């Protein structure tokens, strides 16, 4: 009923359609980037566990 009152191509519907199309393009682009990234690395975090690369050594100051 709302479409009959405002017409099939109202400016609001046109704006919503454009936003949805833009959002769909953005999601598809992000999905493609994620697919390429996972195929290349297998994940975002690399070497999360294990020894630190350069462990800091703390020494006390000797006498004064």
N, C-alpha and C positions, 0 to 999 in steps of 0.2 A: 503494500500500500504506500509506503514512503517513496518508492521509486516513481509511482504514478504521479504523485504530487510534485516532486522536484524534477522530474524528467530523467531519462536514462543517462545522459551525459552532463550531469551537473558539475560545476567547478569543484565541489567538495569530493565527488567520486573520482574525478580526474586527478586531483592532487593525491588522494589516497592511493590510487593505482600507480602513480609515478613513484611515490615513496616505497610501495611494496616492491615494485620492479627494481628500484635502486638497492633496497635491502637484500633482495634475492641475488642480485649481481655481487654485492659485497660478501654475502655468505658463500657463494660459489667460489669467489676469488680466494677467500680465506681457506676454504676446504681444499682447493688446489694447492695452496702454499703448504698447508699442513701435510698433505699427502706426499708432496715432494720432500719435505723435511724428514718425515718419518721413514721414507724409503732410503734417504741418504744416511741418516744417523741412527735411526731406530728410537730416538727419544731426545728430549730437550736437555736433560741433565746428563752430563758425561763425567764419570769418575767421581761420583758423589761420596762414595765410601772408600776408605783406605787411608794410608798415611798422608799427612800434609806434605806439600811440595817443599816448603822451607819452614820447618818448625822453629819457632822462636826460642832462644835460650835466654833465660833470665839469670843474671849473676848478682850476687850481693856486692855492695860497695865495701871495699876493705878499709878498715881504720880511717882516720881522717887526717 
